[in-house]
Amino acid sequence: MPYLNLDKTKVVNLEYSLYREVLRTNRAGSYCSSTIINCNTRKYHGMLVCPVENFGGERFVLLSSLDVSLIQHEQIFNLGIRKYSGNNYEPKGHKYMTDMETERIPKRVYRVGGMILSTETLLAEDEELLLHKVMLEEANSPTKIRFKPFLAFRSIHELTKQNMEANTRPEIVGDGIKLKMYDGFPYLHMQLNKKAEFVTVPDWYLGVEYIKEQHRGFDYKEDLFVPGYFEADIAKGESIVFAASTSDIKPAGLKAKFTKEFNKRIPRNTLLHNLMNAGEQFIQKTPERAKLIAGYHWYDERLRDSFVALPGLMTYQNKKDIYIKIFDEALKVTRQHFMTDGYSDEFKNNLKNIDVPLWSFYTIQQIEQMCPDINVMEKYGKFMFDGIQFISTFKRDFLHIADSGLIYAKIEGKPLTWMNAIVNGKPVTWRPGYTVEENGLWYNALCYYAELCEKHGKKKEAKEYAAYAQKVQESFVQMFWNEEGGYLYDYVDGNYCDASVRPNQVIAVSLPYSPLDVDKRKRVIDVCKKELLTPRGLRSLSPQSPQYEGVLGGNQAQRDLARHQGATYPWLTAFFLEAYLNIHKHGGVTFAKRMLDEMEEEMGRHCLGTVSECYNGNPPHTGKEAVSMAWNVAGVMRVIKLIEKYS
């Protein structure tokens, strides 16, 4: 039985199938994504979505969808589906679908009378190449098959309309066609491994609708162009491969190419294997550098996300070279963005990520544990020294080290932490002054660097940084500890101490070096368990707060208002359980396993085999926003490793 056993009786139910998505990516930056019935519900969905070099590497939807039709006795059975105005779906190919599997690659099975057709889709690993294989498994009469491509040629963030500027004339190439709708784009080559007739029937399909965009308050209608269709005979037991690529293809090698790419795939037959597959989908290699995509479908690299996610993503990988390369490249960007004179526009623009350099110390700590062959002092010591010196000596009103040794950061009206949503020009969760997680990371960085100095015989430096850390630790407890509540203030600015129960304090108590003693850490974890913990992660705010928003929905502004005022984040679960198991040891494993079981249920929802960006704070904790998020996938992988460690 497949690991992800979808309810086949509900596949034809649009309320079930339109809210379950599939995502596949490659390391060239391309992706293929839709719902389980191949009905696009987002402007971000598409069969071949890839970066275009001429437009700064931004991703563009080239091939939006591909209708496959079976023809017998002059009757045409179209297996595709699209939504139009008035809740009309045409064609209604989903009614023929009988099965959906995702163990290696997405496989769909359709039954039309005596015909059974299976389709399988994958992307080549390192090139913009989509391979769509169909096999006629059963047929009692002569059968033809038809492929009809729907083209968009537009940014993932935009929609297109019928226009006179589009080039709608295809050019014939080997066993197929190529078409470039607008200047600056590459040609899209569409070819088959079998001789087929291409029938030119140029047409615009007007008013295709994407319901997820409609629900999110964005434009949701577009027009797609169809240049015509391919038609060929297909016999029982025969397979045909349709290819779409930004470069010329050798049709004769398509079947072998499909088999080679298929064999690279890790079977998604366990929770861990699903997460490992999902984790690799965030890796992107460009001619300039390797990087980690923060999430799909609309995020690019985010340094904080990369530093938080990398330790979890590389935990179960035998070959960690690519992850180290990604980290090294991210450090270069961090130095460029943050470790400057502090007067550049680039520095000011990046202040919303002020904690990023401190997260890099945490990542280096994890790399040292997982990669004993790397001498982290030799490789990263200069960066760590420069980072500490920069923070220690930087003196501006908006960012400086106070006499207490703690980091103070405040810019009027600008959020400076990961809780950075802005609505109508104002931060939703403005946390000015001293923030709990940033200063927890600062203490951890000082302790870790002192430890490395001690290991490498730098006694004087070790003593100096240990003394500095001791001062920070004492100031941290004095400033943030809320004795009455038994937890940490979220931020402190002047005489104001924010007593909101938020998950940021969990980061401070779970780091390898925590400024709190065991008793205080336990009290913090008990409060967070009671008020923040859900089956999908930690809420961003306690439901007891008047500002709590338990459902994330509506337009962009409404969603942003709730994003850090109650929405639940799985990546925080790993930090929570790290602290919890550090206190309870083996006695906390049963509880941690229950948390993992709850997350396993999520593999068959929202986007199959991965973890969404966030979840409603209120039950049933529905997945929201981006369908696959790197630090959330990494967080669940860390939970698995923690359970192994303490078991």
C-alpha positions as CSV (number, residue, x, y, z in Angstrom):
1,M,0.0,0.0,0.0
2,P,1.4,3.5,-0.9
3,Y,2.5,5.6,2.1
4,L,0.2,8.4,1.0
5,N,-3.1,6.6,0.6
6,L,-5.5,9.2,-0.9
7,D,-9.1,8.5,-0.5
8,K,-9.9,7.4,-4.1
9,T,-13.6,7.7,-3.5
10,K,-13.1,11.5,-2.9
11,V,-10.8,12.2,-5.9
12,V,-13.8,13.2,-8.0
13,N,-15.1,15.4,-5.2
14,L,-13.7,18.9,-6.1
15,E,-13.9,20.0,-2.5
16,Y,-11.4,17.3,-1.6
17,S,-9.2,17.3,-4.7
18,L,-8.8,21.0,-5.4
19,Y,-7.3,21.6,-1.9
20,R,-4.6,18.9,-2.3
21,E,-1.6,20.0,-4.3
22,V,1.5,18.3,-5.8
23,L,4.9,20.0,-6.2
24,R,8.0,18.8,-7.9
25,T,11.2,20.8,-8.5
26,N,14.6,20.4,-9.9
27,R,18.0,21.9,-9.1
28,A,17.9,24.1,-12.1
29,G,15.2,26.3,-10.5
30,S,12.2,24.8,-12.3
31,Y,9.1,23.3,-10.8
32,C,5.9,21.5,-11.9
33,S,2.9,21.9,-9.7
34,S,-0.9,21.6,-9.7
35,T,-3.6,19.9,-7.7
36,I,-3.9,16.1,-7.6
37,I,-6.4,16.2,-10.5
38,N,-4.3,18.6,-12.5
39,C,-6.7,21.5,-12.2
40,N,-4.6,24.7,-11.6
41,T,-6.0,26.7,-8.7
42,R,-3.1,29.2,-8.4
43,K,-1.4,31.5,-10.8
44,Y,1.8,29.8,-9.5
45,H,0.7,26.4,-10.8
46,G,2.1,25.1,-14.1
47,M,3.6,22.1,-15.8
48,L,6.9,23.8,-16.6
49,V,7.8,26.8,-14.5
50,C,11.4,27.9,-14.9
51,P,13.8,30.8,-14.4
52,V,14.4,33.0,-17.4
53,E,18.0,34.4,-17.5
54,N,17.0,37.5,-19.5
55,F,14.6,38.6,-16.8
56,G,17.0,38.3,-13.8
57,G,16.3,34.6,-13.2
58,E,12.7,35.2,-12.2
59,R,10.5,32.2,-12.6
60,F,8.0,32.2,-15.5
61,V,5.1,29.9,-16.3
62,L,5.8,28.6,-19.8
63,L,3.6,25.5,-20.1
64,S,0.5,26.1,-17.9
65,S,-1.2,22.8,-18.5
66,L,-1.4,19.8,-20.9
67,D,-4.7,18.2,-21.8
68,V,-4.5,14.5,-22.7
69,S,-7.5,13.1,-24.6
70,L,-8.3,9.5,-25.7
71,I,-10.2,8.9,-28.9
72,Q,-12.1,5.8,-29.8
73,H,-14.9,5.4,-32.4
74,E,-14.5,9.1,-33.2
75,Q,-15.5,10.0,-29.6
76,I,-13.1,12.3,-27.8
77,F,-12.6,11.9,-24.0
78,N,-10.6,14.9,-22.6
79,L,-8.9,14.1,-19.3
80,G,-8.1,17.7,-18.5
81,I,-9.9,20.2,-16.2
82,R,-10.0,24.0,-15.9
83,K,-12.3,26.4,-14.0
84,Y,-14.3,29.1,-15.7
85,S,-16.7,31.8,-14.5
86,G,-19.9,30.7,-12.7
87,N,-18.2,27.7,-11.0
88,N,-18.1,25.9,-14.4
89,Y,-15.4,23.3,-14.9
90,E,-14.6,22.3,-18.5
91,P,-13.6,19.7,-19.5
92,K,-14.4,17.5,-16.5
93,G,-11.6,15.0,-16.9
94,H,-11.4,14.4,-13.2
95,K,-14.5,12.2,-13.3
96,Y,-12.4,9.6,-15.2
97,M,-9.7,9.5,-12.5
98,T,-9.5,6.4,-10.4
99,D,-6.2,6.5,-8.7
100,M,-3.3,8.9,-7.7
101,E,0.1,7.8,-6.4
102,T,3.1,9.9,-5.4
103,E,5.5,7.3,-4.0
104,R,8.2,8.2,-6.6
105,I,6.7,10.6,-9.0
106,P,3.0,11.8,-9.5
107,K,1.1,9.0,-11.2
108,R,-2.6,9.3,-12.2
109,V,-4.8,6.6,-13.5
110,Y,-7.9,7.2,-15.7
111,R,-10.6,4.8,-16.8
112,V,-12.8,5.6,-19.7
113,G,-15.1,2.7,-20.6
114,G,-12.8,-0.1,-21.6
115,M,-9.7,2.1,-21.7
116,I,-7.2,2.6,-18.8
117,L,-4.6,5.3,-19.2
118,S,-1.8,6.1,-16.7
119,T,0.2,9.3,-16.7
120,E,3.5,10.0,-14.9
121,T,5.3,13.4,-14.7
122,L,8.8,14.4,-13.7
123,L,11.4,17.1,-14.2
124,A,14.9,16.4,-15.3
125,E,17.3,17.1,-12.4
126,D,19.6,19.8,-13.8
127,E,17.8,21.2,-16.9
128,E,14.5,22.9,-17.8
129,L,12.9,19.7,-19.1
130,L,9.5,18.3,-18.3
131,L,8.8,14.7,-19.2
132,H,5.1,13.5,-19.2
133,K,4.8,9.8,-19.9
134,V,1.4,8.2,-20.8
135,M,0.7,4.5,-21.0
136,L,-2.4,2.8,-22.4
137,E,-2.8,-0.1,-20.0
138,E,-6.1,-1.4,-21.3
139,A,-8.0,-0.9,-24.6
140,N,-10.4,-3.1,-26.6
141,S,-10.5,-1.0,-29.8
142,P,-8.1,1.1,-31.9
143,T,-7.2,4.2,-29.9
144,K,-5.7,7.6,-30.6
145,I,-4.2,10.0,-28.1
146,R,-4.1,13.7,-28.3
147,F,-1.9,16.2,-26.4
148,K,-3.0,19.9,-26.3
149,P,-0.6,22.3,-24.6
150,F,-1.8,25.5,-22.9
151,L,0.8,28.3,-22.9
152,A,1.2,31.3,-20.6
153,F,4.7,32.8,-21.0
154,R,4.3,35.1,-18.0
155,S,5.8,35.7,-14.6
156,I,4.5,33.5,-11.7
157,H,3.3,36.7,-10.0
158,E,1.2,38.0,-12.9
159,L,-1.6,36.9,-15.2
160,T,-1.8,37.1,-19.0
161,K,-4.6,38.2,-21.4
162,Q,-5.2,37.7,-25.1
163,N,-3.1,40.2,-26.9
164,M,-1.8,41.1,-30.4
165,E,1.9,41.2,-29.3
166,A,2.0,37.4,-28.8
167,N,3.8,35.3,-31.4
168,T,1.3,32.5,-32.0
169,R,3.0,30.8,-34.9
170,P,4.8,27.6,-34.0
171,E,7.9,26.3,-35.8
172,I,8.3,22.7,-36.7
173,V,11.2,20.8,-35.1
174,G,12.0,17.1,-34.9
175,D,8.8,15.3,-33.9
176,G,7.3,18.4,-32.5
177,I,7.2,22.2,-32.5
178,K,8.8,25.2,-30.8
179,L,7.3,28.5,-29.9
180,K,8.5,31.7,-28.4
181,M,5.5,33.9,-27.6
182,Y,7.4,37.1,-26.6
183,D,10.9,38.6,-27.1
184,G,13.4,37.8,-24.4
185,F,11.9,34.3,-23.7
186,P,13.6,31.1,-24.7
187,Y,11.8,28.8,-27.2
188,L,9.5,26.2,-25.6
189,H,10.2,23.0,-27.4
190,M,7.3,20.4,-27.3
191,Q,8.2,17.1,-28.8
192,L,7.1,13.4,-28.6
193,N,9.2,10.3,-28.7
194,K,6.9,9.0,-31.5
195,K,5.9,10.4,-34.8
196,A,2.7,12.3,-34.4
197,E,0.7,14.7,-36.4
198,F,0.6,18.3,-35.2
199,V,-2.7,20.0,-36.1
200,T,-2.4,23.8,-36.0
201,V,-5.5,25.2,-34.4
202,P,-4.4,28.5,-32.7
203,D,-6.9,29.7,-30.1
204,W,-7.0,31.6,-26.9
205,Y,-8.9,30.1,-24.0
206,L,-10.5,33.1,-22.2
207,G,-11.3,33.5,-18.6
208,V,-9.5,30.6,-16.9
209,E,-9.9,31.1,-13.2
210,Y,-7.7,30.2,-10.2
211,I,-9.8,29.9,-7.0
212,K,-6.9,30.1,-4.6
213,E,-6.0,33.5,-5.9
214,Q,-9.6,34.6,-5.7
215,H,-9.7,33.5,-2.0
216,R,-6.5,35.4,-1.4
217,G,-7.9,38.6,-2.8
218,F,-5.8,38.8,-5.9
219,D,-6.6,38.9,-9.6
220,Y,-7.6,35.4,-10.6
221,K,-8.6,35.3,-14.3
222,E,-6.3,34.8,-17.3
223,D,-6.3,33.8,-20.9
224,L,-4.2,30.9,-22.1
225,F,-3.0,30.2,-25.7
226,V,-3.2,26.8,-27.4
227,P,-1.2,26.6,-30.7
228,G,-2.9,23.3,-31.7
229,Y,-2.5,19.6,-30.7
230,F,-0.5,16.5,-31.3
231,E,-2.3,13.3,-32.3
232,A,-1.0,9.8,-32.7
233,D,-2.1,6.2,-32.6
234,I,-1.5,4.4,-29.3
235,A,-1.7,0.6,-28.8
236,K,-2.5,-1.3,-25.6
237,G,0.7,-1.5,-23.5
238,E,2.4,1.3,-25.4
239,S,3.9,4.3,-23.7
240,I,4.5,7.8,-25.2
241,V,6.6,10.5,-23.7
242,F,5.7,14.2,-24.2
243,A,8.6,16.6,-23.5
244,A,8.6,20.3,-22.9
245,S,12.0,22.1,-22.7
246,T,13.7,25.4,-23.2
247,S,16.3,23.6,-25.4
248,D,16.2,21.3,-28.4
249,I,15.4,17.7,-27.5
250,K,16.4,14.4,-29.2
251,P,13.0,12.6,-29.3
252,A,14.6,9.1,-29.7
253,G,16.1,9.3,-26.3
254,L,13.1,10.5,-24.3
255,K,12.1,7.1,-22.9
256,A,15.6,6.4,-21.8
257,K,15.8,9.9,-20.3
258,F,12.6,9.3,-18.4
259,T,13.8,6.0,-17.0
260,K,17.2,7.4,-15.9
261,E,15.5,10.4,-14.1
262,F,12.9,8.1,-12.5
263,N,15.6,5.9,-11.0
264,K,17.2,8.8,-9.3
265,R,14.1,9.4,-7.2
266,I,14.0,8.3,-3.5
267,P,10.8,6.4,-2.8
268,R,8.4,8.4,-0.6
269,N,7.4,5.4,1.4
270,T,8.0,6.8,4.9
271,L,7.6,10.2,6.7
272,L,11.4,10.7,6.6
273,H,11.7,9.9,2.9
274,N,8.9,12.3,2.1
275,L,10.7,15.0,4.1
276,M,14.1,14.2,2.5
277,N,12.5,14.5,-0.9
278,A,10.7,17.7,0.0
279,G,14.0,19.1,1.5
280,E,16.0,18.5,-1.6
281,Q,13.3,20.4,-3.6
282,F,14.6,23.7,-2.0
283,I,18.1,23.3,-3.5
284,Q,18.8,25.5,-6.5
285,K,22.0,25.7,-8.4
286,T,22.6,28.7,-10.6
287,P,25.6,29.7,-12.7
288,E,26.5,32.2,-10.0
289,R,25.9,30.2,-6.8
290,A,24.0,27.5,-4.9
291,K,21.2,28.6,-2.7
292,L,18.2,27.4,-0.7
293,I,14.7,28.5,-1.8
294,A,12.8,29.5,1.4
295,G,9.5,28.1,0.1
296,Y,7.1,27.5,-2.8
297,H,5.6,28.8,-4.8
298,W,6.6,32.5,-4.4
299,Y,9.6,32.7,-2.2
300,D,13.3,33.0,-3.2
301,E,16.3,32.7,-0.8
302,R,15.9,34.2,2.7
303,L,19.1,34.1,4.7
304,R,17.4,33.6,8.1
305,D,15.4,30.7,6.7
306,S,18.5,29.2,5.2
307,F,20.5,29.2,8.5
308,V,17.6,27.8,10.4
309,A,16.7,25.1,7.9
310,L,20.1,23.8,6.8
311,P,20.9,21.8,9.9
312,G,17.6,19.9,9.7
313,L,17.8,19.4,5.9
314,M,21.3,17.9,5.9
315,T,20.8,15.7,9.0
316,Y,20.0,12.5,7.1
317,Q,21.9,13.2,3.9
318,N,25.0,11.2,3.3
319,K,26.5,13.8,1.0
320,K,26.5,17.1,2.8
321,D,28.7,19.0,0.3
322,I,25.9,20.8,-1.5
323,Y,24.5,22.0,1.9
324,I,27.9,23.3,3.0
325,K,28.3,25.1,-0.3
326,I,24.9,26.7,0.2
327,F,25.9,27.8,3.7
328,D,29.2,29.1,2.5
329,E,27.5,31.2,-0.2
330,A,25.0,32.5,2.3
331,L,27.8,33.6,4.6
332,K,29.3,35.7,1.8
333,V,25.9,37.4,1.3
334,T,25.6,37.9,5.1
335,R,29.0,39.6,5.2
336,Q,28.1,41.8,2.3
337,H,24.7,42.8,3.6
338,F,25.4,43.2,7.3
339,M,29.1,43.5,8.2
340,T,29.6,46.9,6.6
341,D,30.1,50.5,7.9
342,G,26.3,50.6,8.6
343,Y,25.7,53.7,6.5
344,S,25.0,52.1,3.2
345,D,21.5,51.8,1.7
346,E,21.9,48.1,1.4
347,F,22.6,47.8,5.1
348,K,19.6,49.8,6.0
349,N,17.4,47.8,3.7
350,N,18.5,44.6,5.4
351,L,17.8,45.7,8.9
352,K,14.6,43.8,9.0
353,N,16.8,40.7,9.2
354,I,19.0,42.0,11.9
355,D,19.3,38.6,13.7
356,V,20.6,36.9,10.6
357,P,24.4,37.0,11.4
358,L,23.6,35.5,14.9
359,W,21.7,32.6,13.3
360,S,24.8,31.7,11.4
361,F,26.6,30.9,14.6
362,Y,23.8,28.4,15.4
363,T,24.2,26.8,12.0
364,I,28.0,26.5,12.5
365,Q,27.4,24.7,15.8
366,Q,25.2,22.1,14.1
367,I,27.7,21.7,11.2
368,E,30.5,20.9,13.7
369,Q,28.3,18.1,15.2
370,M,27.3,16.6,11.8
371,C,30.6,17.1,9.9
372,P,33.5,16.2,12.2
373,D,35.9,16.4,9.3
374,I,35.4,20.1,9.1
375,N,37.6,22.3,11.3
376,V,35.0,25.0,11.9
377,M,37.5,27.3,13.6
378,E,39.8,27.2,10.6
379,K,36.9,27.5,8.1
380,Y,34.6,29.9,9.9
381,G,36.6,31.4,12.7
382,K,37.4,34.6,10.8
383,F,33.7,35.2,10.0
384,M,32.7,34.6,13.6
385,F,35.4,36.9,15.0
386,D,34.4,39.6,12.5
387,G,30.7,39.2,13.3
388,I,31.2,39.5,17.0
389,Q,33.5,42.5,16.6
390,F,31.1,44.2,14.3
391,I,28.1,43.8,16.7
392,S,30.2,44.8,19.7
393,T,31.6,48.0,18.1
394,F,28.6,49.2,16.0
395,K,27.2,52.2,17.7
396,R,24.2,53.9,16.1
397,D,21.0,55.0,17.8
398,F,19.0,52.3,16.0
399,L,21.4,49.5,16.7
400,H,24.1,49.1,19.4
401,I,25.3,47.1,22.4
402,A,24.0,48.7,25.6
403,D,26.1,48.9,28.8
404,S,24.4,45.7,29.9
405,G,26.0,43.9,27.0
406,L,22.6,43.2,25.3
407,I,21.7,44.1,21.7
408,Y,19.3,47.1,21.3
409,A,17.6,47.6,17.9
410,K,14.8,50.1,17.1
411,I,13.7,51.9,14.0
412,E,10.4,53.7,14.2
413,G,7.7,51.8,12.2
414,K,10.1,49.1,11.0
415,P,10.0,45.4,12.2
416,L,13.4,44.0,12.8
417,T,12.8,40.3,13.5
418,W,11.2,37.4,11.7
419,M,7.8,38.7,12.8
420,N,8.0,41.3,10.0
421,A,4.5,41.7,8.5
422,I,3.5,45.2,7.6
423,V,-0.1,46.4,6.9
424,N,-0.8,49.9,5.5
425,G,2.8,50.9,6.1
426,K,2.8,49.9,9.8
427,P,4.3,46.8,11.4
428,V,1.8,44.4,12.8
429,T,4.2,43.0,15.4
430,W,6.6,45.8,16.2
431,R,9.1,44.6,18.7
432,P,11.5,47.5,19.3
433,G,14.4,47.6,21.8
434,Y,15.7,44.4,23.3
435,T,14.2,41.2,21.8
436,V,14.3,37.9,23.6
437,E,15.5,35.6,20.8
438,E,18.1,38.0,19.4
439,N,19.8,38.4,22.7
440,G,19.5,34.6,23.3
441,L,21.3,34.1,20.0
442,W,23.9,36.7,21.0
443,Y,24.7,34.9,24.3
444,N,24.9,31.6,22.4
445,A,27.3,33.1,19.9
446,L,29.6,34.5,22.5
447,C,29.7,31.2,24.5
448,Y,30.3,29.1,21.4
449,Y,33.1,31.3,20.1
450,A,34.7,31.2,23.6
451,E,34.5,27.4,23.5
452,L,36.2,27.3,20.1
453,C,38.9,29.6,21.3
454,E,39.5,27.3,24.3
455,K,39.6,24.2,22.1
456,H,42.2,25.8,19.8
457,G,44.5,27.0,22.5
458,K,43.5,30.7,22.4
459,K,43.3,30.9,26.2
460,K,43.3,34.7,26.4
461,E,40.5,35.1,23.9
462,A,38.5,32.3,25.4
463,K,38.7,34.0,28.8
464,E,37.7,37.3,27.3
465,Y,34.6,36.1,25.5
466,A,33.5,33.8,28.3
467,A,33.6,36.9,30.6
468,Y,31.6,38.9,28.0
469,A,29.1,36.0,27.8
470,Q,28.7,35.9,31.6
471,K,27.9,39.6,31.6
472,V,25.3,39.1,28.9
473,Q,23.8,36.1,30.7
474,E,23.3,38.1,33.9
475,S,21.8,41.0,32.1
476,F,19.5,38.7,30.0
477,V,18.0,37.2,33.1
478,Q,17.6,40.5,34.8
479,M,15.9,42.1,31.8
480,F,13.7,39.3,30.4
481,W,12.7,37.1,33.3
482,N,9.1,37.5,34.3
483,E,9.0,36.0,37.7
484,E,5.3,36.5,38.2
485,G,4.4,34.7,34.9
486,G,7.2,32.2,35.0
487,Y,8.4,33.0,31.4
488,L,10.4,35.5,29.4
489,Y,9.2,38.9,28.2
490,D,9.0,39.0,24.4
491,Y,10.8,42.4,24.2
492,V,11.8,45.3,26.4
493,D,12.0,48.9,25.5
494,G,12.7,51.5,28.2
495,N,10.3,50.8,31.0
496,Y,8.0,48.7,28.9
497,C,8.2,45.0,29.2
498,D,6.0,43.1,26.7
499,A,4.4,40.2,28.5
500,S,2.8,38.6,25.5
501,V,3.3,34.9,25.5
502,R,5.1,34.3,22.2
503,P,7.3,31.4,20.9
504,N,10.4,33.6,20.5
505,Q,11.4,32.7,24.1
506,V,11.5,29.1,23.1
507,I,14.5,29.8,20.9
508,A,16.4,31.4,23.8
509,V,15.8,28.4,26.1
510,S,16.6,25.7,23.4
511,L,19.9,26.9,22.0
512,P,23.1,24.9,22.9
513,Y,24.0,27.7,25.3
514,S,20.9,29.1,27.1
515,P,21.1,32.0,29.5
516,L,18.5,30.4,31.8
517,D,19.1,27.7,34.4
518,V,17.2,24.4,34.2
519,D,14.4,25.5,36.6
520,K,13.6,28.6,34.6
521,R,13.8,26.7,31.3
522,K,11.3,24.2,32.5
523,R,8.9,27.0,33.6
524,V,9.1,28.6,30.2
525,I,8.5,25.3,28.4
526,D,5.5,24.6,30.7
527,V,3.9,27.9,29.8
528,C,4.5,27.5,26.1
529,K,3.2,24.0,26.1
530,K,0.0,25.2,27.8
531,E,-0.6,28.3,25.7
532,L,1.2,27.9,22.4
533,L,1.6,24.3,21.5
534,T,-0.7,22.8,18.8
535,P,-0.6,19.6,16.7
536,R,1.0,21.6,13.9
537,G,3.6,23.6,15.9
538,L,3.7,26.7,18.1
539,R,1.3,29.5,17.8
540,S,2.9,32.9,17.3
541,L,0.7,34.4,20.1
542,S,-1.3,33.0,23.0
543,P,-5.0,32.7,22.5
544,Q,-5.4,34.5,25.8
545,S,-4.1,37.7,24.2
546,P,-6.7,40.2,23.0
547,Q,-4.7,40.5,19.8
548,Y,-4.9,36.8,19.0
549,E,-6.2,35.9,15.5
550,G,-6.8,32.2,15.3
551,V,-7.7,32.0,11.5
552,L,-5.5,33.2,8.7
553,G,-7.7,34.1,5.8
554,G,-9.1,36.9,3.6
555,N,-7.1,39.3,1.5
556,Q,-3.4,40.1,1.9
557,A,-3.8,42.7,4.6
558,Q,-6.2,40.5,6.6
559,R,-3.8,37.5,6.4
560,D,-0.8,39.7,7.3
561,L,-2.7,40.9,10.4
562,A,-3.0,37.3,11.6
563,R,0.4,36.0,10.3
564,H,2.2,36.6,13.6
565,Q,-0.8,37.1,15.9
566,G,-1.8,33.5,16.3
567,A,-0.8,31.5,13.2
568,T,1.1,28.3,14.0
569,Y,4.6,27.5,12.7
570,P,6.0,24.0,12.6
571,W,9.7,25.1,12.6
572,L,9.3,26.2,16.1
573,T,8.3,22.7,17.2
574,A,11.9,21.5,16.9
575,F,13.2,24.3,19.2
576,F,10.4,23.5,21.7
577,L,11.1,19.8,21.7
578,E,14.8,20.4,21.9
579,A,14.3,22.2,25.2
580,Y,11.6,19.8,26.4
581,L,13.7,16.7,25.8
582,N,16.8,18.3,27.2
583,I,14.8,18.7,30.5
584,H,12.8,15.5,30.5
585,K,15.3,13.2,28.6
586,H,13.9,9.7,27.8
587,G,10.8,10.5,29.8
588,G,9.7,13.0,27.2
589,V,10.0,10.8,24.2
590,T,6.4,9.5,24.2
591,F,5.1,13.0,24.2
592,A,7.5,13.9,21.3
593,K,6.3,10.9,19.3
594,R,2.7,12.0,19.7
595,M,3.8,15.4,18.2
596,L,5.4,13.6,15.3
597,D,2.4,11.5,14.7
598,E,0.3,14.7,14.4
599,M,2.7,16.1,11.8
600,E,2.6,12.9,9.9
601,E,-1.1,13.3,9.2
602,E,-0.2,16.5,7.3
603,M,1.6,14.6,4.6
604,G,-1.7,13.8,2.8
605,R,-3.1,17.4,3.1
606,H,-2.5,20.7,1.4
607,C,0.6,19.8,-0.6
608,L,1.4,16.1,-0.6
609,G,4.5,15.0,1.2
610,T,5.6,18.3,2.6
611,V,4.9,21.0,5.2
612,S,3.1,24.3,4.6
613,E,4.3,27.7,5.6
614,C,1.9,28.1,8.6
615,Y,-1.4,26.8,10.0
616,N,-4.4,28.3,11.6
617,G,-4.0,28.7,15.4
618,N,-7.5,27.4,15.8
619,P,-8.5,23.8,15.2
620,P,-8.4,22.0,12.8
621,H,-5.2,23.9,12.1
622,T,-5.6,24.1,8.4
623,G,-2.4,24.7,6.3
624,K,-2.1,28.2,4.9
625,E,0.1,30.3,2.6
626,A,3.1,28.8,0.8
627,V,2.5,25.0,0.3
628,S,6.1,23.9,1.1
629,M,8.5,25.7,3.5
630,A,12.1,24.8,4.0
631,W,12.5,25.6,7.7
632,N,9.3,23.7,8.5
633,V,10.4,20.6,6.6
634,A,13.7,20.9,8.3
635,G,12.0,21.3,11.7
636,V,10.1,18.1,11.4
637,M,13.3,16.2,10.4
638,R,15.0,17.6,13.5
639,V,12.1,16.3,15.6
640,I,12.7,12.8,14.1
641,K,16.4,13.1,15.0
642,L,15.7,14.3,18.5
643,I,13.4,11.3,19.2
644,E,16.2,9.0,17.9
645,K,18.7,10.7,20.2
646,Y,16.6,10.5,23.4
647,S,15.2,7.1,22.7
